[in-house]
Amino acid sequence: MGRTQYLIDSNAVIELLKGYLPSKGDEWLENIVGENLHHLSTINKIELLGFNGAPAEMQLLEDFIAASNVLPLTEAVVQKTIDIRRNHKIKLPDAVIAATALVHGLTMISRNLSDFERINGLTCVNAHDV
């Protein structure tokens, strides 16, 4: 059986890059990234690059995204997003991120598990709790 693949939510990327994770969570997430087991949704890319940070901070984000597999917004993701939104009170960006993880069979890493925990079939991990 293949190794677990992960979709990293924007908040977990930011905490990793800013050094806000506990050492165990930081090491765990660094291993996932180092072994190229991580993915981002198109929404994550938009969220991460959609603000005006300092040039060094933006470069760090751009480098992380370039080293990540950014998954496109496919028709399957659109349809799964519609299904999630019909069944759960969830913001559109979070629904797209969850749908991306589900369609691609990925485990979600997020700091806001409450945004995702009621979605059937979605496995979520908080990097602070590993």
N, CA, C and O atoms as a GROMACS GRO file, in nm:
protein
  520
    1MET      N    1   0.083  -0.118   0.000
    1MET     CA    2   0.000   0.000   0.000
    1MET      C    3   0.088   0.125   0.000
    1MET      O    4   0.194   0.126   0.063
    2GLY      N    5   0.046   0.230  -0.069
    2GLY     CA    6   0.125   0.353  -0.080
    2GLY      C    7   0.128   0.432   0.049
    2GLY      O    8   0.049   0.409   0.140
    3ARG      N    9   0.218   0.524   0.054
    3ARG     CA   10   0.231   0.610   0.172
    3ARG      C   11   0.120   0.714   0.173
    3ARG      O   12   0.071   0.755   0.067
    4THR      N   13   0.082   0.756   0.290
    4THR     CA   14  -0.022   0.858   0.304
    4THR      C   15   0.024   0.987   0.239
    4THR      O   16   0.137   1.031   0.258
    5GLN      N   17  -0.065   1.046   0.161
    5GLN     CA   18  -0.042   1.175   0.096
    5GLN      C   19  -0.130   1.278   0.168
    5GLN      O   20  -0.237   1.244   0.219
    6TYR      N   21  -0.084   1.400   0.173
    6TYR     CA   22  -0.150   1.503   0.252
    6TYR      C   23  -0.180   1.628   0.171
    6TYR      O   24  -0.106   1.665   0.081
    7LEU      N   25  -0.291   1.692   0.204
    7LEU     CA   26  -0.321   1.826   0.156
    7LEU      C   27  -0.302   1.919   0.276
    7LEU      O   28  -0.368   1.903   0.378
    8ILE      N   29  -0.213   2.014   0.263
    8ILE     CA   30  -0.182   2.104   0.375
    8ILE      C   31  -0.262   2.232   0.360
    8ILE      O   32  -0.251   2.302   0.259
    9ASP      N   33  -0.344   2.262   0.460
    9ASP     CA   34  -0.424   2.384   0.460
    9ASP      C   35  -0.333   2.506   0.478
    9ASP      O   36  -0.223   2.496   0.533
   10SER      N   37  -0.381   2.619   0.432
   10SER     CA   38  -0.301   2.742   0.434
   10SER      C   39  -0.252   2.777   0.574
   10SER      O   40  -0.137   2.818   0.590
   11ASN      N   41  -0.337   2.760   0.676
   11ASN     CA   42  -0.296   2.796   0.811
   11ASN      C   43  -0.181   2.709   0.861
   11ASN      O   44  -0.095   2.758   0.935
   12ALA      N   45  -0.178   2.582   0.822
   12ALA     CA   46  -0.068   2.494   0.862
   12ALA      C   47   0.061   2.530   0.788
   12ALA      O   48   0.170   2.521   0.845
   13VAL      N   49   0.050   2.570   0.661
   13VAL     CA   50   0.168   2.614   0.585
   13VAL      C   51   0.229   2.736   0.654
   13VAL      O   52   0.350   2.741   0.675
   14ILE      N   53   0.146   2.833   0.688
   14ILE     CA   54   0.195   2.955   0.752
   14ILE      C   55   0.261   2.924   0.885
   14ILE      O   56   0.368   2.977   0.915
   15GLU      N   57   0.199   2.839   0.966
   15GLU     CA   58   0.258   2.804   1.096
   15GLU      C   59   0.390   2.730   1.079
   15GLU      O   60   0.482   2.750   1.158
   16LEU      N   61   0.399   2.645   0.978
   16LEU     CA   62   0.525   2.574   0.951
   16LEU      C   63   0.634   2.673   0.912
   16LEU      O   64   0.744   2.670   0.968
   17LEU      N   65   0.604   2.760   0.818
   17LEU     CA   66   0.705   2.853   0.767
   17LEU      C   67   0.745   2.960   0.869
   17LEU      O   68   0.857   3.010   0.865
   18LYS      N   69   0.655   2.994   0.959
   18LYS     CA   70   0.687   3.095   1.061
   18LYS      C   71   0.744   3.033   1.188
   18LYS      O   72   0.781   3.105   1.281
   19GLY      N   73   0.752   2.900   1.193
   19GLY     CA   74   0.807   2.834   1.311
   19GLY      C   75   0.714   2.832   1.430
   19GLY      O   76   0.761   2.831   1.544
   20TYR      N   77   0.583   2.834   1.407
   20TYR     CA   78   0.485   2.838   1.515
   20TYR      C   79   0.442   2.701   1.565
   20TYR      O   80   0.371   2.691   1.665
   21LEU      N   81   0.483   2.594   1.496
   21LEU     CA   82   0.442   2.460   1.537
   21LEU      C   83   0.529   2.411   1.652
   21LEU      O   84   0.646   2.449   1.662
   22PRO      N   85   0.472   2.327   1.739
   22PRO     CA   86   0.557   2.262   1.840
   22PRO      C   87   0.662   2.177   1.768
   22PRO      O   88   0.642   2.137   1.654
   23SER      N   89   0.773   2.148   1.834
   23SER     CA   90   0.885   2.080   1.768
   23SER      C   91   0.844   1.947   1.708
   23SER      O   92   0.890   1.913   1.599
   24LYS      N   93   0.760   1.870   1.775
   24LYS     CA   94   0.716   1.741   1.722
   24LYS      C   95   0.633   1.760   1.594
   24LYS      O   96   0.653   1.688   1.496
   25GLY      N   97   0.542   1.856   1.595
   25GLY     CA   98   0.462   1.885   1.477
   25GLY      C   99   0.545   1.940   1.363
   25GLY      O  100   0.523   1.906   1.247
   26ASP      N  101   0.642   2.025   1.396
   26ASP     CA  102   0.731   2.081   1.296
   26ASP      C  103   0.812   1.970   1.228
   26ASP      O  104   0.822   1.967   1.105
   27GLU      N  105   0.868   1.881   1.306
   27GLU     CA  106   0.948   1.771   1.252
   27GLU      C  107   0.862   1.680   1.166
   27GLU      O  108   0.903   1.639   1.057
   28TRP      N  109   0.740   1.649   1.213
   28TRP     CA  110   0.648   1.563   1.139
   28TRP      C  111   0.613   1.625   1.003
   28TRP      O  112   0.618   1.558   0.900
   29LEU      N  113   0.577   1.752   1.005
   29LEU     CA  114   0.538   1.819   0.881
   29LEU      C  115   0.656   1.841   0.788
   29LEU      O  116   0.642   1.830   0.666
   30GLU      N  117   0.773   1.871   0.843
   30GLU     CA  118   0.895   1.885   0.761
   30GLU      C  119   0.926   1.753   0.690
   30GLU      O  120   0.970   1.754   0.575
   31ASN      N  121   0.904   1.640   0.758
   31ASN     CA  122   0.927   1.509   0.695
   31ASN      C  123   0.831   1.486   0.579
   31ASN      O  124   0.870   1.434   0.474
   32ILE      N  125   0.706   1.524   0.598
   32ILE     CA  126   0.605   1.510   0.491
   32ILE      C  127   0.648   1.592   0.370
   32ILE      O  128   0.644   1.544   0.257
   33VAL      N  129   0.689   1.715   0.394
   33VAL     CA  130   0.731   1.803   0.285
   33VAL      C  131   0.860   1.749   0.222
   33VAL      O  132   0.873   1.745   0.100
   34GLY      N  133   0.956   1.709   0.305
   34GLY     CA  134   1.083   1.658   0.255
   34GLY      C  135   1.069   1.532   0.170
   34GLY      O  136   1.148   1.509   0.079
   35GLU      N  137   0.969   1.452   0.201
   35GLU     CA  138   0.945   1.329   0.126
   35GLU      C  139   0.846   1.351   0.012
   35GLU      O  140   0.803   1.255  -0.053
   36ASN      N  141   0.809   1.476  -0.012
   36ASN     CA  142   0.719   1.513  -0.121
   36ASN      C  143   0.585   1.439  -0.114
   36ASN      O  144   0.533   1.390  -0.214
   37LEU      N  145   0.530   1.432   0.007
   37LEU     CA  146   0.401   1.369   0.029
   37LEU      C  147   0.291   1.473   0.045
   37LEU      O  148   0.181   1.442   0.090
   38HIS      N  149   0.320   1.596   0.009
   38HIS     CA  150   0.227   1.706   0.034
   38HIS      C  151   0.172   1.767  -0.094
   38HIS      O  152   0.236   1.765  -0.200
   39HIS      N  153   0.052   1.820  -0.081
   39HIS     CA  154  -0.019   1.885  -0.192
   39HIS      C  155  -0.087   2.010  -0.138
   39HIS      O  156  -0.107   2.025  -0.018
   40LEU      N  157  -0.121   2.097  -0.229
   40LEU     CA  158  -0.201   2.216  -0.200
   40LEU      C  159  -0.316   2.219  -0.299
   40LEU      O  160  -0.305   2.166  -0.410
   41SER      N  161  -0.426   2.280  -0.260
   41SER     CA  162  -0.533   2.305  -0.357
   41SER      C  163  -0.504   2.440  -0.422
   41SER      O  164  -0.425   2.520  -0.371
   42THR      N  165  -0.569   2.464  -0.532
   42THR     CA  166  -0.558   2.595  -0.597
   42THR      C  167  -0.600   2.704  -0.500
   42THR      O  168  -0.541   2.813  -0.501
   43ILE      N  169  -0.700   2.678  -0.417
   43ILE     CA  170  -0.746   2.777  -0.318
   43ILE      C  171  -0.635   2.808  -0.218
   43ILE      O  172  -0.616   2.924  -0.182
   44ASN      N  173  -0.560   2.706  -0.174
   44ASN     CA  174  -0.448   2.732  -0.083
   44ASN      C  175  -0.348   2.827  -0.146
   44ASN      O  176  -0.299   2.920  -0.081
   45LYS      N  177  -0.317   2.805  -0.273
   45LYS     CA  178  -0.222   2.892  -0.343
   45LYS      C  179  -0.274   3.035  -0.345
   45LYS      O  180  -0.199   3.129  -0.319
   46ILE      N  181  -0.401   3.052  -0.376
   46ILE     CA  182  -0.462   3.186  -0.378
   46ILE      C  183  -0.457   3.250  -0.240
   46ILE      O  184  -0.421   3.366  -0.226
   47GLU      N  185  -0.492   3.173  -0.137
   47GLU     CA  186  -0.490   3.227   0.000
   47GLU      C  187  -0.349   3.267   0.041
   47GLU      O  188  -0.330   3.374   0.098
   48LEU      N  189  -0.252   3.183   0.012
   48LEU     CA  190  -0.115   3.210   0.056
   48LEU      C  191  -0.052   3.328  -0.016
   48LEU      O  192   0.025   3.404   0.045
   49LEU      N  193  -0.083   3.346  -0.143
   49LEU     CA  194  -0.020   3.454  -0.219
   49LEU      C  195  -0.110   3.576  -0.234
   49LEU      O  196  -0.071   3.675  -0.296
   50GLY      N  197  -0.230   3.571  -0.177
   50GLY     CA  198  -0.327   3.677  -0.196
   50GLY      C  199  -0.319   3.792  -0.097
   50GLY      O  200  -0.416   3.867  -0.082
   51PHE      N  201  -0.208   3.807  -0.030
   51PHE     CA  202  -0.191   3.922   0.059
   51PHE      C  203  -0.056   3.986   0.031
   51PHE      O  204   0.029   3.926  -0.035
   52ASN      N  205  -0.038   4.104   0.081
   52ASN     CA  206   0.086   4.179   0.058
   52ASN      C  207   0.179   4.164   0.178
   52ASN      O  208   0.169   4.241   0.273
   53GLY      N  209   0.267   4.066   0.173
   53GLY     CA  210   0.363   4.048   0.280
   53GLY      C  211   0.496   4.111   0.243
   53GLY      O  212   0.513   4.164   0.134
   54ALA      N  213   0.588   4.105   0.335
   54ALA     CA  214   0.724   4.153   0.308
   54ALA      C  215   0.784   4.067   0.198
   54ALA      O  216   0.749   3.949   0.186
   55PRO      N  217   0.873   4.123   0.117
   55PRO     CA  218   0.931   4.048   0.005
   55PRO      C  219   0.991   3.913   0.047
   55PRO      O  220   0.973   3.814  -0.024
   56ALA      N  221   1.061   3.908   0.157
   56ALA     CA  222   1.122   3.782   0.201
   56ALA      C  223   1.015   3.679   0.237
   56ALA      O  224   1.029   3.561   0.208
   57GLU      N  225   0.909   3.725   0.300
   57GLU     CA  226   0.798   3.638   0.337
   57GLU      C  227   0.727   3.584   0.212
   57GLU      O  228   0.694   3.466   0.205
   58MET      N  229   0.705   3.671   0.116
   58MET     CA  230   0.639   3.630  -0.008
   58MET      C  231   0.727   3.531  -0.085
   58MET      O  232   0.676   3.436  -0.145
   59GLN      N  233   0.857   3.553  -0.084
   59GLN     CA  234   0.949   3.461  -0.153
   59GLN      C  235   0.945   3.323  -0.088
   59GLN      O  236   0.948   3.222  -0.158
   60LEU      N  237   0.940   3.319   0.044
   60LEU     CA  238   0.932   3.193   0.116
   60LEU      C  239   0.804   3.118   0.077
   60LEU      O  240   0.808   2.997   0.054
   61LEU      N  241   0.692   3.190   0.069
   61LEU     CA  242   0.567   3.129   0.028
   61LEU      C  243   0.573   3.080  -0.117
   61LEU      O  244   0.529   2.969  -0.148
   62GLU      N  245   0.628   3.162  -0.204
   62GLU     CA  246   0.640   3.123  -0.345
   62GLU      C  247   0.728   3.000  -0.361
   62GLU      O  248   0.698   2.912  -0.442
   63ASP      N  249   0.836   2.993  -0.285
   63ASP     CA  250   0.925   2.877  -0.292
   63ASP      C  251   0.854   2.751  -0.242
   63ASP      O  252   0.868   2.644  -0.300
   64PHE      N  253   0.776   2.765  -0.134
   64PHE     CA  254   0.702   2.651  -0.081
   64PHE      C  255   0.601   2.601  -0.183
   64PHE      O  256   0.588   2.481  -0.207
   65ILE      N  257   0.529   2.694  -0.244
   65ILE     CA  258   0.428   2.657  -0.343
   65ILE      C  259   0.494   2.591  -0.464
   65ILE      O  260   0.442   2.493  -0.517
   66ALA      N  261   0.607   2.644  -0.508
   66ALA     CA  262   0.677   2.586  -0.622
   66ALA      C  263   0.722   2.443  -0.594
   66ALA      O  264   0.732   2.362  -0.686
   67ALA      N  265   0.750   2.412  -0.468
   67ALA     CA  266   0.794   2.278  -0.430
   67ALA      C  267   0.677   2.186  -0.398
   67ALA      O  268   0.698   2.069  -0.364
   68SER      N  269   0.556   2.236  -0.411
   68SER     CA  270   0.435   2.160  -0.379
   68SER      C  271   0.363   2.118  -0.506
   68SER      O  272   0.381   2.179  -0.612
   69ASN      N  273   0.284   2.014  -0.495
   69ASN     CA  274   0.196   1.974  -0.604
   69ASN      C  275   0.064   2.049  -0.584
   69ASN      O  276  -0.014   2.015  -0.496
   70VAL      N  277   0.040   2.151  -0.666
   70VAL     CA  278  -0.083   2.230  -0.657
   70VAL      C  279  -0.188   2.163  -0.745
   70VAL      O  280  -0.172   2.153  -0.866
   71LEU      N  281  -0.295   2.117  -0.682
   71LEU     CA  282  -0.399   2.044  -0.753
   71LEU      C  283  -0.500   2.140  -0.814
   71LEU      O  284  -0.546   2.233  -0.748
   72PRO      N  285  -0.536   2.117  -0.940
   72PRO     CA  286  -0.627   2.209  -1.009
   72PRO      C  287  -0.772   2.193  -0.964
   72PRO      O  288  -0.810   2.094  -0.901
   73LEU      N  289  -0.850   2.290  -0.999
   73LEU     CA  290  -0.994   2.290  -0.972
   73LEU      C  291  -1.061   2.216  -1.088
   73LEU      O  292  -1.095   2.276  -1.190
   74THR      N  293  -1.080   2.087  -1.071
   74THR     CA  294  -1.138   2.003  -1.176
   74THR      C  295  -1.290   1.996  -1.159
   74THR      O  296  -1.344   2.041  -1.059
   75GLU      N  297  -1.356   1.940  -1.258
   75GLU     CA  298  -1.501   1.922  -1.250
   75GLU      C  299  -1.538   1.831  -1.133
   75GLU      O  300  -1.640   1.854  -1.067
   76ALA      N  301  -1.458   1.729  -1.106
   76ALA     CA  302  -1.485   1.641  -0.992
   76ALA      C  303  -1.478   1.718  -0.860
   76ALA      O  304  -1.559   1.695  -0.771
   77VAL      N  305  -1.382   1.807  -0.848
   77VAL     CA  306  -1.370   1.890  -0.727
   77VAL      C  307  -1.488   1.986  -0.718
   77VAL      O  308  -1.541   2.007  -0.609
   78VAL      N  309  -1.528   2.043  -0.829
   78VAL     CA  310  -1.644   2.134  -0.830
   78VAL      C  311  -1.768   2.060  -0.782
   78VAL      O  312  -1.842   2.111  -0.697
   79GLN      N  313  -1.793   1.941  -0.836
   79GLN     CA  314  -1.912   1.866  -0.797
   79GLN      C  315  -1.909   1.824  -0.650
   79GLN      O  316  -2.011   1.829  -0.582
   80LYS      N  317  -1.792   1.785  -0.601
   80LYS     CA  318  -1.779   1.747  -0.459
   80LYS      C  319  -1.797   1.870  -0.370
   80LYS      O  320  -1.854   1.859  -0.262
   81THR      N  321  -1.749   1.986  -0.416
   81THR     CA  322  -1.768   2.111  -0.341
   81THR      C  323  -1.917   2.144  -0.329
   81THR      O  324  -1.964   2.183  -0.222
   82ILE      N  325  -1.990   2.128  -0.437
   82ILE     CA  326  -2.135   2.153  -0.435
   82ILE      C  327  -2.201   2.060  -0.335
   82ILE      O  328  -2.286   2.103  -0.257
   83ASP      N  329  -2.164   1.933  -0.336
   83ASP     CA  330  -2.220   1.836  -0.242
   83ASP      C  331  -2.190   1.876  -0.098
   83ASP      O  332  -2.278   1.871  -0.012
   84ILE      N  333  -2.067   1.914  -0.071
   84ILE     CA  334  -2.028   1.955   0.065
   84ILE      C  335  -2.107   2.076   0.109
   84ILE      O  336  -2.158   2.080   0.221
   85ARG      N  337  -2.119   2.176   0.022
   85ARG     CA  338  -2.192   2.299   0.057
   85ARG      C  339  -2.340   2.273   0.079
   85ARG      O  340  -2.403   2.340   0.161
   86ARG      N  341  -2.397   2.177   0.009
   86ARG     CA  342  -2.540   2.144   0.028
   86ARG      C  343  -2.564   2.075   0.162
   86ARG      O  344  -2.674   2.083   0.217
   87ASN      N  345  -2.462   2.008   0.214
   87ASN     CA  346  -2.479   1.928   0.335
   87ASN      C  347  -2.415   1.986   0.461
   87ASN      O  348  -2.439   1.936   0.571
   88HIS      N  349  -2.335   2.090   0.446
   88HIS     CA  350  -2.265   2.146   0.562
   88HIS      C  351  -2.261   2.298   0.551
   88HIS      O  352  -2.252   2.354   0.442
   89LYS      N  353  -2.268   2.362   0.665
   89LYS     CA  354  -2.248   2.507   0.668
   89LYS      C  355  -2.097   2.530   0.675
   89LYS      O  356  -2.036   2.518   0.782
   90ILE      N  357  -2.039   2.564   0.562
   90ILE     CA  358  -1.895   2.578   0.551
   90ILE      C  359  -1.866   2.684   0.446
   90ILE      O  360  -1.936   2.696   0.345
   91LYS      N  361  -1.763   2.761   0.470
   91LYS     CA  362  -1.725   2.865   0.374
   91LYS      C  363  -1.680   2.802   0.243
   91LYS      O  364  -1.624   2.692   0.242
   92LEU      N  365  -1.704   2.872   0.134
   92LEU     CA  366  -1.670   2.820   0.002
   92LEU      C  367  -1.523   2.779  -0.011
   92LEU      O  368  -1.496   2.669  -0.059
   93PRO      N  369  -1.426   2.863   0.030
   93PRO     CA  370  -1.287   2.819   0.016
   93PRO      C  371  -1.258   2.690   0.092
   93PRO      O  372  -1.187   2.602   0.042
   94ASP      N  373  -1.312   2.677   0.213
   94ASP     CA  374  -1.290   2.554   0.291
   94ASP      C  375  -1.357   2.435   0.225
   94ASP      O  376  -1.303   2.324   0.228
   95ALA      N  377  -1.472   2.455   0.165
   95ALA     CA  378  -1.540   2.346   0.094
   95ALA      C  379  -1.459   2.300  -0.026
   95ALA      O  380  -1.450   2.180  -0.052
   96VAL      N  381  -1.399   2.394  -0.099
   96VAL     CA  382  -1.315   2.357  -0.214
   96VAL      C  383  -1.192   2.280  -0.167
   96VAL      O  384  -1.153   2.181  -0.229
   97ILE      N  385  -1.130   2.325  -0.060
   97ILE     CA  386  -1.012   2.258  -0.006
   97ILE      C  387  -1.047   2.116   0.039
   97ILE      O  388  -0.976   2.021   0.007
   98ALA      N  389  -1.158   2.102   0.112
   98ALA     CA  390  -1.203   1.969   0.157
   98ALA      C  391  -1.235   1.880   0.037
   98ALA      O  392  -1.197   1.763   0.035
   99ALA      N  393  -1.304   1.934  -0.062
   99ALA     CA  394  -1.339   1.857  -0.181
   99ALA      C  395  -1.213   1.811  -0.254
   99ALA      O  396  -1.207   1.698  -0.304
  100THR      N  397  -1.114   1.897  -0.261
  100THR     CA  398  -0.988   1.861  -0.327
  100THR      C  399  -0.923   1.743  -0.256
  100THR      O  400  -0.877   1.648  -0.320
  101ALA      N  401  -0.920   1.749  -0.123
  101ALA     CA  402  -0.863   1.638  -0.046
  101ALA      C  403  -0.941   1.510  -0.068
  101ALA      O  404  -0.882   1.404  -0.088
  102LEU      N  405  -1.073   1.518  -0.066
  102LEU     CA  406  -1.155   1.398  -0.085
  102LEU      C  407  -1.140   1.338  -0.224
  102LEU      O  408  -1.122   1.217  -0.238
  103VAL      N  409  -1.146   1.421  -0.326
  103VAL     CA  410  -1.136   1.372  -0.464
  103VAL      C  411  -1.002   1.303  -0.488
  103VAL      O  412  -0.996   1.205  -0.563
  104HIS      N  413  -0.897   1.352  -0.426
  104HIS     CA  414  -0.763   1.297  -0.448
  104HIS      C  415  -0.720   1.198  -0.340
  104HIS      O  416  -0.607   1.149  -0.342
  105GLY      N  417  -0.809   1.167  -0.245
  105GLY     CA  418  -0.779   1.069  -0.142
  105GLY      C  419  -0.668   1.111  -0.048
  105GLY      O  420  -0.586   1.030  -0.006
  106LEU      N  421  -0.666   1.241  -0.013
  106LEU     CA  422  -0.561   1.297   0.071
  106LEU      C  423  -0.609   1.318   0.214
  106LEU      O  424  -0.726   1.346   0.238
  107THR      N  425  -0.517   1.305   0.308
  107THR     CA  426  -0.543   1.341   0.447
  107THR      C  427  -0.517   1.490   0.462
  107THR      O  428  -0.417   1.542   0.413
  108MET      N  429  -0.608   1.557   0.530
  108MET     CA  430  -0.601   1.703   0.545
  108MET      C  431  -0.521   1.740   0.670
  108MET      O  432  -0.541   1.682   0.777
  109ILE      N  433  -0.430   1.834   0.656
  109ILE     CA  434  -0.358   1.890   0.770
  109ILE      C  435  -0.405   2.034   0.785
  109ILE      O  436  -0.387   2.115   0.694
  110SER      N  437  -0.464   2.066   0.900
  110SER     CA  438  -0.518   2.200   0.923
  110SER      C  439  -0.514   2.233   1.071
  110SER      O  440  -0.519   2.144   1.156
  111ARG      N  441  -0.507   2.361   1.101
  111ARG     CA  442  -0.518   2.406   1.240
  111ARG      C  443  -0.664   2.425   1.280
  111ARG      O  444  -0.696   2.428   1.399
  112ASN      N  445  -0.754   2.437   1.183
  112ASN     CA  446  -0.896   2.458   1.211
  112ASN      C  447  -0.975   2.333   1.177
  112ASN      O  448  -1.052   2.331   1.081
  113LEU      N  449  -0.957   2.230   1.257
  113LEU     CA  450  -1.026   2.105   1.229
  113LEU      C  451  -1.177   2.119   1.237
  113LEU      O  452  -1.250   2.044   1.172
  114SER      N  453  -1.225   2.214   1.315
  114SER     CA  454  -1.370   2.234   1.326
  114SER      C  455  -1.432   2.271   1.192
  114SER      O  456  -1.550   2.247   1.170
  115ASP      N  457  -1.352   2.328   1.102
  115ASP     CA  458  -1.402   2.361   0.968
  115ASP      C  459  -1.430   2.236   0.887
  115ASP      O  460  -1.509   2.240   0.793
  116PHE      N  461  -1.366   2.125   0.920
  116PHE     CA  462  -1.367   2.008   0.834
  116PHE      C  463  -1.417   1.879   0.899
  116PHE      O  464  -1.450   1.784   0.828
  117GLU      N  465  -1.424   1.873   1.032
  117GLU     CA  466  -1.444   1.745   1.100
  117GLU      C  467  -1.579   1.678   1.075
  117GLU      O  468  -1.591   1.557   1.095
  118ARG      N  469  -1.679   1.751   1.032
  118ARG     CA  470  -1.810   1.691   1.009
  118ARG      C  471  -1.827   1.639   0.866
  118ARG      O  472  -1.933   1.585   0.833
  119ILE      N  473  -1.727   1.654   0.782
  119ILE     CA  474  -1.738   1.612   0.643
  119ILE      C  475  -1.705   1.463   0.633
  119ILE      O  476  -1.594   1.421   0.662
  120ASN      N  477  -1.803   1.385   0.591
  120ASN     CA  478  -1.789   1.240   0.582
  120ASN      C  479  -1.675   1.200   0.489
  120ASN      O  480  -1.663   1.249   0.377
  121GLY      N  481  -1.591   1.110   0.538
  121GLY     CA  482  -1.483   1.055   0.458
  121GLY      C  483  -1.354   1.135   0.460
  121GLY      O  484  -1.252   1.090   0.410
  122LEU      N  485  -1.358   1.256   0.519
  122LEU     CA  486  -1.239   1.340   0.522
  122LEU      C  487  -1.161   1.314   0.651
  122LEU      O  488  -1.214   1.330   0.761
  123THR      N  489  -1.037   1.273   0.635
  123THR     CA  490  -0.949   1.251   0.750
  123THR      C  491  -0.867   1.378   0.771
  123THR      O  492  -0.806   1.430   0.678
  124CYS      N  493  -0.868   1.428   0.895
  124CYS     CA  494  -0.798   1.553   0.928
  124CYS      C  495  -0.701   1.531   1.041
  124CYS      O  496  -0.725   1.452   1.133
  125VAL      N  497  -0.587   1.604   1.034
  125VAL     CA  498  -0.485   1.598   1.137
  125VAL      C  499  -0.447   1.741   1.172
  125VAL      O  500  -0.432   1.826   1.084
  126ASN      N  501  -0.430   1.767   1.301
  126ASN     CA  502  -0.380   1.896   1.348
  126ASN      C  503  -0.231   1.878   1.379
  126ASN      O  504  -0.195   1.796   1.464
  127ALA      N  505  -0.146   1.953   1.311
  127ALA     CA  506   0.000   1.938   1.328
  127ALA      C  507   0.044   1.971   1.471
  127ALA      O  508   0.155   1.934   1.511
  128HIS      N  509  -0.039   2.039   1.548
  128HIS     CA  510  -0.006   2.066   1.688
  128HIS      C  511  -0.028   1.943   1.776
  128HIS      O  512   0.023   1.935   1.888
  129ASP      N  513  -0.104   1.847   1.725
  129ASP     CA  514  -0.145   1.732   1.806
  129ASP      C  515  -0.077   1.600   1.770
  129ASP      O  516  -0.113   1.496   1.823
  130VAL      N  517   0.022   1.604   1.680
  130VAL     CA  518   0.086   1.476   1.640
  130VAL      C  519   0.188   1.433   1.743
  130VAL      O  520   0.251   1.328   1.728
   0.00000   0.00000   0.00000
